[in-house]
């Protein structure tokens, strides 16, 4: 089914993007390039993205 394949492809791309965002944030945090407040905001954004994705999969 093309629709399922498109959904799976988009979902996989989304997951890769969130993982890359997390890795980039971790790199910045490990190298002292960002403030604790920035990290907290980014973690909240990532959490909200993951929650949104989980809701769309139901």
PyMOL Python script that loads the backbone (N, CA, C, O; Angstrom):
from pymol import cmd

cmd.read_pdbstr("""\
ATOM      1  N   UNK A   1       0.830  -1.193   0.000  1.00  0.00           N
ATOM      2  CA  UNK A   1       0.000   0.000   0.000  1.00  0.00           C
ATOM      3  C   UNK A   1       0.873   1.254   0.000  1.00  0.00           C
ATOM      4  O   UNK A   1       1.713   1.407   0.886  1.00  0.00           O
ATOM      5  N   UNK A   2       0.702   2.127  -0.940  1.00  0.00           N
ATOM      6  CA  UNK A   2       1.518   3.338  -0.990  1.00  0.00           C
ATOM      7  C   UNK A   2       1.333   4.254   0.219  1.00  0.00           C
ATOM      8  O   UNK A   2       2.296   4.862   0.687  1.00  0.00           O
ATOM      9  N   UNK A   3       0.111   4.355   0.726  1.00  0.00           N
ATOM     10  CA  UNK A   3      -0.134   5.246   1.855  1.00  0.00           C
ATOM     11  C   UNK A   3       0.643   4.780   3.075  1.00  0.00           C
ATOM     12  O   UNK A   3       1.256   5.593   3.766  1.00  0.00           O
ATOM     13  N   UNK A   4       0.623   3.474   3.347  1.00  0.00           N
ATOM     14  CA  UNK A   4       1.353   2.932   4.482  1.00  0.00           C
ATOM     15  C   UNK A   4       2.846   3.154   4.308  1.00  0.00           C
ATOM     16  O   UNK A   4       3.529   3.541   5.256  1.00  0.00           O
ATOM     17  N   UNK A   5       3.361   2.911   3.101  1.00  0.00           N
ATOM     18  CA  UNK A   5       4.781   3.123   2.856  1.00  0.00           C
ATOM     19  C   UNK A   5       5.164   4.580   3.059  1.00  0.00           C
ATOM     20  O   UNK A   5       6.217   4.867   3.628  1.00  0.00           O
ATOM     21  N   UNK A   6       4.324   5.503   2.602  1.00  0.00           N
ATOM     22  CA  UNK A   6       4.592   6.926   2.807  1.00  0.00           C
ATOM     23  C   UNK A   6       4.595   7.254   4.293  1.00  0.00           C
ATOM     24  O   UNK A   6       5.472   7.971   4.774  1.00  0.00           O
ATOM     25  N   UNK A   7       3.614   6.730   5.019  1.00  0.00           N
ATOM     26  CA  UNK A   7       3.541   6.985   6.456  1.00  0.00           C
ATOM     27  C   UNK A   7       4.781   6.443   7.147  1.00  0.00           C
ATOM     28  O   UNK A   7       5.385   7.133   7.969  1.00  0.00           O
ATOM     29  N   UNK A   8       5.166   5.220   6.825  1.00  0.00           N
ATOM     30  CA  UNK A   8       6.349   4.616   7.440  1.00  0.00           C
ATOM     31  C   UNK A   8       7.603   5.421   7.127  1.00  0.00           C
ATOM     32  O   UNK A   8       8.446   5.627   8.001  1.00  0.00           O
ATOM     33  N   UNK A   9       7.727   5.873   5.893  1.00  0.00           N
ATOM     34  CA  UNK A   9       8.892   6.666   5.486  1.00  0.00           C
ATOM     35  C   UNK A   9       8.932   7.988   6.246  1.00  0.00           C
ATOM     36  O   UNK A   9       9.981   8.395   6.745  1.00  0.00           O
ATOM     37  N   UNK A  10       7.795   8.646   6.329  1.00  0.00           N
ATOM     38  CA  UNK A  10       7.722   9.927   7.040  1.00  0.00           C
ATOM     39  C   UNK A  10       7.991   9.717   8.525  1.00  0.00           C
ATOM     40  O   UNK A  10       8.701  10.507   9.146  1.00  0.00           O
ATOM     41  N   UNK A  11       7.429   8.662   9.093  1.00  0.00           N
ATOM     42  CA  UNK A  11       7.633   8.364  10.503  1.00  0.00           C
ATOM     43  C   UNK A  11       9.107   8.085  10.786  1.00  0.00           C
ATOM     44  O   UNK A  11       9.651   8.568  11.779  1.00  0.00           O
ATOM     45  N   UNK A  12       9.749   7.314   9.926  1.00  0.00           N
ATOM     46  CA  UNK A  12      11.176   7.015  10.097  1.00  0.00           C
ATOM     47  C   UNK A  12      12.015   8.282   9.990  1.00  0.00           C
ATOM     48  O   UNK A  12      12.961   8.468  10.757  1.00  0.00           O
ATOM     49  N   UNK A  13      11.680   9.142   9.058  1.00  0.00           N
ATOM     50  CA  UNK A  13      12.401  10.413   8.909  1.00  0.00           C
ATOM     51  C   UNK A  13      12.241  11.276  10.154  1.00  0.00           C
ATOM     52  O   UNK A  13      13.194  11.906  10.613  1.00  0.00           O
ATOM     53  N   UNK A  14      11.035  11.298  10.691  1.00  0.00           N
ATOM     54  CA  UNK A  14      10.775  12.066  11.906  1.00  0.00           C
ATOM     55  C   UNK A  14      11.620  11.539  13.058  1.00  0.00           C
ATOM     56  O   UNK A  14      12.248  12.313  13.781  1.00  0.00           O
ATOM     57  N   UNK A  15      11.633  10.215  13.227  1.00  0.00           N
ATOM     58  CA  UNK A  15      12.410   9.616  14.309  1.00  0.00           C
ATOM     59  C   UNK A  15      13.896   9.917  14.157  1.00  0.00           C
ATOM     60  O   UNK A  15      14.566  10.235  15.140  1.00  0.00           O
ATOM     61  N   UNK A  16      14.417   9.821  12.941  1.00  0.00           N
ATOM     62  CA  UNK A  16      15.834  10.138  12.706  1.00  0.00           C
ATOM     63  C   UNK A  16      16.125  11.602  13.036  1.00  0.00           C
ATOM     64  O   UNK A  16      17.170  11.917  13.606  1.00  0.00           O
ATOM     65  N   UNK A  17      15.204  12.491  12.678  1.00  0.00           N
ATOM     66  CA  UNK A  17      15.397  13.916  12.953  1.00  0.00           C
ATOM     67  C   UNK A  17      15.432  14.192  14.454  1.00  0.00           C
ATOM     68  O   UNK A  17      16.263  14.969  14.923  1.00  0.00           O
ATOM     69  N   UNK A  18      14.538  13.563  15.204  1.00  0.00           N
ATOM     70  CA  UNK A  18      14.513  13.759  16.655  1.00  0.00           C
ATOM     71  C   UNK A  18      15.789  13.203  17.282  1.00  0.00           C
ATOM     72  O   UNK A  18      16.369  13.831  18.167  1.00  0.00           O
ATOM     73  N   UNK A  19      16.224  12.041  16.833  1.00  0.00           N
ATOM     74  CA  UNK A  19      17.460  11.455  17.359  1.00  0.00           C
ATOM     75  C   UNK A  19      18.649  12.365  17.054  1.00  0.00           C
ATOM     76  O   UNK A  19      19.491  12.596  17.922  1.00  0.00           O
ATOM     77  N   UNK A  20      18.722  12.879  15.833  1.00  0.00           N
ATOM     78  CA  UNK A  20      19.821  13.777  15.456  1.00  0.00           C
ATOM     79  C   UNK A  20      19.784  15.049  16.290  1.00  0.00           C
ATOM     80  O   UNK A  20      20.825  15.550  16.713  1.00  0.00           O
ATOM     81  N   UNK A  21      18.578  15.573  16.528  1.00  0.00           N
ATOM     82  CA  UNK A  21      18.447  16.766  17.355  1.00  0.00           C
ATOM     83  C   UNK A  21      18.965  16.493  18.766  1.00  0.00           C
ATOM     84  O   UNK A  21      19.673  17.315  19.347  1.00  0.00           O
ATOM     85  N   UNK A  22      18.608  15.337  19.305  1.00  0.00           N
ATOM     86  CA  UNK A  22      19.067  14.963  20.639  1.00  0.00           C
ATOM     87  C   UNK A  22      20.585  14.816  20.683  1.00  0.00           C
ATOM     88  O   UNK A  22      21.233  15.287  21.618  1.00  0.00           O
ATOM     89  N   UNK A  23      21.146  14.167  19.678  1.00  0.00           N
ATOM     90  CA  UNK A  23      22.598  13.988  19.616  1.00  0.00           C
ATOM     91  C   UNK A  23      23.308  15.339  19.526  1.00  0.00           C
ATOM     92  O   UNK A  23      24.322  15.557  20.189  1.00  0.00           O
ATOM     93  N   UNK A  24      22.782  16.228  18.717  1.00  0.00           N
ATOM     94  CA  UNK A  24      23.380  17.559  18.570  1.00  0.00           C
ATOM     95  C   UNK A  24      23.310  18.338  19.876  1.00  0.00           C
ATOM     96  O   UNK A  24      24.271  18.999  20.269  1.00  0.00           O
ATOM     97  N   UNK A  25      22.173  18.255  20.539  1.00  0.00           N
ATOM     98  CA  UNK A  25      22.012  18.923  21.826  1.00  0.00           C
ATOM     99  C   UNK A  25      22.980  18.346  22.848  1.00  0.00           C
ATOM    100  O   UNK A  25      23.590  19.090  23.617  1.00  0.00           O
ATOM    101  N   UNK A  26      23.123  17.029  22.862  1.00  0.00           N
ATOM    102  CA  UNK A  26      24.044  16.394  23.802  1.00  0.00           C
ATOM    103  C   UNK A  26      25.480  16.841  23.536  1.00  0.00           C
ATOM    104  O   UNK A  26      26.240  17.095  24.471  1.00  0.00           O
ATOM    105  N   UNK A  27      25.844  16.933  22.268  1.00  0.00           N
ATOM    106  CA  UNK A  27      27.186  17.401  21.907  1.00  0.00           C
ATOM    107  C   UNK A  27      27.416  18.819  22.431  1.00  0.00           C
ATOM    108  O   UNK A  27      28.451  19.105  23.032  1.00  0.00           O
ATOM    109  N   UNK A  28      26.451  19.695  22.200  1.00  0.00           N
ATOM    110  CA  UNK A  28      26.579  21.073  22.677  1.00  0.00           C
ATOM    111  C   UNK A  28      26.671  21.129  24.198  1.00  0.00           C
ATOM    112  O   UNK A  28      27.472  21.881  24.753  1.00  0.00           O
ATOM    113  N   UNK A  29      25.845  20.328  24.867  1.00  0.00           N
ATOM    114  CA  UNK A  29      25.862  20.305  26.326  1.00  0.00           C
ATOM    115  C   UNK A  29      27.195  19.769  26.845  1.00  0.00           C
ATOM    116  O   UNK A  29      27.756  20.314  27.796  1.00  0.00           O
ATOM    117  N   UNK A  30      27.699  18.714  26.229  1.00  0.00           N
ATOM    118  CA  UNK A  30      28.967  18.118  26.658  1.00  0.00           C
ATOM    119  C   UNK A  30      30.136  19.079  26.493  1.00  0.00           C
ATOM    120  O   UNK A  30      31.115  19.005  27.236  1.00  0.00           O
ATOM    121  N   UNK A  31      30.036  19.967  25.537  1.00  0.00           N
ATOM    122  CA  UNK A  31      31.120  20.908  25.264  1.00  0.00           C
ATOM    123  C   UNK A  31      30.881  22.296  25.862  1.00  0.00           C
ATOM    124  O   UNK A  31      31.585  23.250  25.534  1.00  0.00           O
ATOM    125  N   UNK A  32      29.887  22.398  26.737  1.00  0.00           N
ATOM    126  CA  UNK A  32      29.622  23.650  27.436  1.00  0.00           C
ATOM    127  C   UNK A  32      29.240  24.806  26.532  1.00  0.00           C
ATOM    128  O   UNK A  32      29.532  25.960  26.844  1.00  0.00           O
ATOM    129  N   UNK A  33      28.597  24.512  25.424  1.00  0.00           N
ATOM    130  CA  UNK A  33      28.255  25.550  24.445  1.00  0.00           C
ATOM    131  C   UNK A  33      26.889  26.188  24.685  1.00  0.00           C
ATOM    132  O   UNK A  33      26.566  27.205  24.072  1.00  0.00           O
ATOM    133  N   UNK A  34      26.091  25.603  25.567  1.00  0.00           N
ATOM    134  CA  UNK A  34      24.737  26.116  25.796  1.00  0.00           C
ATOM    135  C   UNK A  34      24.446  26.187  27.290  1.00  0.00           C
ATOM    136  O   UNK A  34      25.087  25.514  28.098  1.00  0.00           O
ATOM    137  N   UNK A  35      23.471  27.010  27.637  1.00  0.00           N
ATOM    138  CA  UNK A  35      23.085  27.165  29.039  1.00  0.00           C
ATOM    139  C   UNK A  35      22.140  26.039  29.465  1.00  0.00           C
ATOM    140  O   UNK A  35      21.555  25.347  28.632  1.00  0.00           O
ATOM    141  N   UNK A  36      22.009  25.876  30.774  1.00  0.00           N
ATOM    142  CA  UNK A  36      21.074  24.883  31.311  1.00  0.00           C
ATOM    143  C   UNK A  36      19.638  25.202  30.898  1.00  0.00           C
ATOM    144  O   UNK A  36      18.847  24.295  30.637  1.00  0.00           O
ATOM    145  N   UNK A  37      19.304  26.493  30.840  1.00  0.00           N
ATOM    146  CA  UNK A  37      17.948  26.889  30.438  1.00  0.00           C
ATOM    147  C   UNK A  37      17.677  26.472  28.994  1.00  0.00           C
ATOM    148  O   UNK A  37      16.595  25.976  28.681  1.00  0.00           O
ATOM    149  N   UNK A  38      18.658  26.673  28.117  1.00  0.00           N
ATOM    150  CA  UNK A  38      18.507  26.273  26.720  1.00  0.00           C
ATOM    151  C   UNK A  38      18.286  24.770  26.623  1.00  0.00           C
ATOM    152  O   UNK A  38      17.412  24.317  25.884  1.00  0.00           O
ATOM    153  N   UNK A  39      19.063  24.000  27.356  1.00  0.00           N
ATOM    154  CA  UNK A  39      18.921  22.539  27.343  1.00  0.00           C
ATOM    155  C   UNK A  39      17.533  22.139  27.817  1.00  0.00           C
ATOM    156  O   UNK A  39      16.902  21.267  27.220  1.00  0.00           O
ATOM    157  N   UNK A  40      17.053  22.764  28.883  1.00  0.00           N
ATOM    158  CA  UNK A  40      15.722  22.444  29.406  1.00  0.00           C
ATOM    159  C   UNK A  40      14.637  22.733  28.367  1.00  0.00           C
ATOM    160  O   UNK A  40      13.712  21.940  28.191  1.00  0.00           O
ATOM    161  N   UNK A  41      14.754  23.861  27.687  1.00  0.00           N
ATOM    162  CA  UNK A  41      13.769  24.215  26.654  1.00  0.00           C
ATOM    163  C   UNK A  41      13.816  23.212  25.508  1.00  0.00           C
ATOM    164  O   UNK A  41      12.772  22.762  25.034  1.00  0.00           O
ATOM    165  N   UNK A  42      15.010  22.862  25.063  1.00  0.00           N
ATOM    166  CA  UNK A  42      15.147  21.911  23.965  1.00  0.00           C
ATOM    167  C   UNK A  42      14.616  20.534  24.358  1.00  0.00           C
ATOM    168  O   UNK A  42      13.974  19.863  23.551  1.00  0.00           O
ATOM    169  N   UNK A  43      14.882  20.113  25.590  1.00  0.00           N
ATOM    170  CA  UNK A  43      14.358  18.825  26.047  1.00  0.00           C
ATOM    171  C   UNK A  43      12.836  18.826  26.078  1.00  0.00           C
ATOM    172  O   UNK A  43      12.212  17.813  25.762  1.00  0.00           O
ATOM    173  N   UNK A  44      12.238  19.940  26.453  1.00  0.00           N
ATOM    174  CA  UNK A  44      10.775  20.050  26.447  1.00  0.00           C
ATOM    175  C   UNK A  44      10.238  19.970  25.019  1.00  0.00           C
ATOM    176  O   UNK A  44       9.229  19.313  24.768  1.00  0.00           O
ATOM    177  N   UNK A  45      10.906  20.632  24.097  1.00  0.00           N
ATOM    178  CA  UNK A  45      10.496  20.564  22.690  1.00  0.00           C
ATOM    179  C   UNK A  45      10.570  19.131  22.182  1.00  0.00           C
ATOM    180  O   UNK A  45       9.639  18.653  21.533  1.00  0.00           O
ATOM    181  N   UNK A  46      11.661  18.449  22.471  1.00  0.00           N
ATOM    182  CA  UNK A  46      11.819  17.057  22.035  1.00  0.00           C
ATOM    183  C   UNK A  46      10.733  16.183  22.648  1.00  0.00           C
ATOM    184  O   UNK A  46      10.146  15.349  21.960  1.00  0.00           O
ATOM    185  N   UNK A  47      10.461  16.369  23.940  1.00  0.00           N
ATOM    186  CA  UNK A  47       9.404  15.593  24.605  1.00  0.00           C
ATOM    187  C   UNK A  47       8.060  15.825  23.922  1.00  0.00           C
ATOM    188  O   UNK A  47       7.314  14.876  23.679  1.00  0.00           O
ATOM    189  N   UNK A  48       7.750  17.081  23.613  1.00  0.00           N
ATOM    190  CA  UNK A  48       6.478  17.390  22.958  1.00  0.00           C
ATOM    191  C   UNK A  48       6.400  16.782  21.563  1.00  0.00           C
ATOM    192  O   UNK A  48       5.338  16.307  21.160  1.00  0.00           O
ATOM    193  N   UNK A  49       7.493  16.786  20.828  1.00  0.00           N
ATOM    194  CA  UNK A  49       7.513  16.154  19.505  1.00  0.00           C
ATOM    195  C   UNK A  49       7.254  14.652  19.614  1.00  0.00           C
ATOM    196  O   UNK A  49       6.483  14.091  18.836  1.00  0.00           O
ATOM    197  N   UNK A  50       7.899  14.013  20.576  1.00  0.00           N
ATOM    198  CA  UNK A  50       7.715  12.572  20.766  1.00  0.00           C
ATOM    199  C   UNK A  50       6.279  12.274  21.194  1.00  0.00           C
ATOM    200  O   UNK A  50       5.670  11.325  20.701  1.00  0.00           O
ATOM    201  N   UNK A  51       5.738  13.075  22.105  1.00  0.00           N
ATOM    202  CA  UNK A  51       4.345  12.891  22.535  1.00  0.00           C
ATOM    203  C   UNK A  51       3.383  13.057  21.359  1.00  0.00           C
ATOM    204  O   UNK A  51       2.429  12.292  21.220  1.00  0.00           O
ATOM    205  N   UNK A  52       3.636  14.051  20.521  1.00  0.00           N
ATOM    206  CA  UNK A  52       2.791  14.281  19.345  1.00  0.00           C
ATOM    207  C   UNK A  52       2.851  13.082  18.407  1.00  0.00           C
ATOM    208  O   UNK A  52       1.823  12.616  17.913  1.00  0.00           O
ATOM    209  N   UNK A  53       4.050  12.591  18.168  1.00  0.00           N
ATOM    210  CA  UNK A  53       4.199  11.430  17.292  1.00  0.00           C
ATOM    211  C   UNK A  53       3.444  10.228  17.861  1.00  0.00           C
ATOM    212  O   UNK A  53       2.759   9.518  17.124  1.00  0.00           O
ATOM    213  N   UNK A  54       3.568  10.003  19.153  1.00  0.00           N
ATOM    214  CA  UNK A  54       2.881   8.872  19.779  1.00  0.00           C
ATOM    215  C   UNK A  54       1.367   8.990  19.602  1.00  0.00           C
ATOM    216  O   UNK A  54       0.691   7.994  19.346  1.00  0.00           O
ATOM    217  N   UNK A  55       0.840  10.198  19.738  1.00  0.00           N
ATOM    218  CA  UNK A  55      -0.603  10.400  19.575  1.00  0.00           C
ATOM    219  C   UNK A  55      -1.052  10.151  18.139  1.00  0.00           C
ATOM    220  O   UNK A  55      -2.146   9.634  17.917  1.00  0.00           O
ATOM    221  N   UNK A  56      -0.229  10.508  17.172  1.00  0.00           N
ATOM    222  CA  UNK A  56      -0.623  10.316  15.778  1.00  0.00           C
ATOM    223  C   UNK A  56      -0.564   8.857  15.364  1.00  0.00           C
ATOM    224  O   UNK A  56      -1.161   8.474  14.357  1.00  0.00           O
ATOM    225  N   UNK A  57       0.149   8.038  16.130  1.00  0.00           N
ATOM    226  CA  UNK A  57       0.250   6.617  15.800  1.00  0.00           C
ATOM    227  C   UNK A  57      -0.919   5.812  16.342  1.00  0.00           C
ATOM    228  O   UNK A  57      -1.063   4.639  15.997  1.00  0.00           O
ATOM    229  N   UNK A  58      -1.751   6.404  17.176  1.00  0.00           N
ATOM    230  CA  UNK A  58      -2.879   5.672  17.775  1.00  0.00           C
ATOM    231  C   UNK A  58      -4.017   5.532  16.808  1.00  0.00           C
ATOM    232  O   UNK A  58      -5.045   4.945  17.146  1.00  0.00           O
TER     233      UNK A  58
END
""", "prot")
cmd.dss("prot")
cmd.show_as("cartoon", "prot")
cmd.util.cbc("prot")
cmd.orient("prot")
